[in-house]
Amino acid sequence: MTDIKLPEQCETMVDVRAGVDHIDRELVALLARRFAYMDAAARIKTDKGAVRNEARKAQVLDNVAREAEAAGLPSARIRAVWNELVEQSIAYEAAEWDRGRPV
């Protein structure tokens, strides 16, 4: 990260974009790890109906909103981002669940 400046050090849009691109690469790596847990969940769950768990979804969104607030971020916006992430994770897990079961 030698050529990546901290946000408060950025002086040009090139600096900002380099920082954002770097963060995006890190986020994709984290998402790959998160989706690997969806692979594990699809493997472990014996009932496809268990893939969607609204109580767990609410818990995840509440946890993220609290973390966002603690970090000084707008919790409603972060919750919206995470809602989409969770929905995509559920869809991915359901597809993996189907793929892992014999027809």
N, C-alpha and C positions, 0 to 999 in steps of 0.2 A: 504494500500500500504506500510505497514511497512517493509516487506521483499523485496520489489521491489526497486532496486537501480536506480538512475538516470543514463543515459548513461555514463556520465563522471565519475561516481563512480564505474562502473563495472570493476572487476578485473579478472573474469573468464567467460568462455562461459556459465556456469550455470547461472550467473548473467544476461548475455545478453539474454539468452533464456527465463528466467523468465520475464524479462521486455517486450520482444516481445510478449510472450503469454498473458501478462496482457493487452497490447495495443490491441492485436487481440480481446480479450473479449470486450473491450470498443468499438472497431470498429463494432463488430457484433451488439452490443446494438444500436449504432447510425444507422446502416443500417436497423435494425428493425424499427426504427422511420422513416427513409427515405422511406422505402417501405410502411409504413402506409399512407404516403402522396400519394403514387401511388394508394393505395386502395381508398383513397378519390377522386383522380382524375378520376379513373375508374367509381366511383359512380356518379360524377358530370357531366362528359362529356356525351353528348347525341348522339354523332356521333363517331364511332370507328375511322374514319379517322383523328379525332383530337388527337388521342393518339400519333401519330408521328408528332412532330413539329420541323422541322429542324432549324428554326430560334431560337427557345428556346434552342435547343441542343447546337447550336453555342454559344449562350449567356452564358450558363452554363459552357461550356469548356473555354471560354474566361475569365470568372470570376475566375475559378479555376486556370488557368494559371497565372493570376495576383496575386492571393493569394499565389501561390507557389513561384513565384519570390520574393514577399515581405518577405516570410519566408526563403529565401535562398535555395530553393529546385529547382531541374532541372524542369522547367515548361513543357518541352516536355514529360518527363516521367510521370509527374503527369497528364498531359492532356491525355496521352495514358491510364492510369489507369481509369480516369474519363470517357473516351469515352466508355470503356467496362462497367463501372458501369451504364452509361446512357442507353446504348443499352440493358443491362439486365433489367433495370428499365422499359424501353419501352415494352420489351417482357412480363414482369410480368404484367404491367398495361393492355396490350392488352388481356392477358389471363383472368385477373380479370374482364375486361369489358365484355368479352364473357360470363363468368360465371354468371355475374349479370343480364344478359338479358334473358328473356324467349325465348324458342325456338319455 
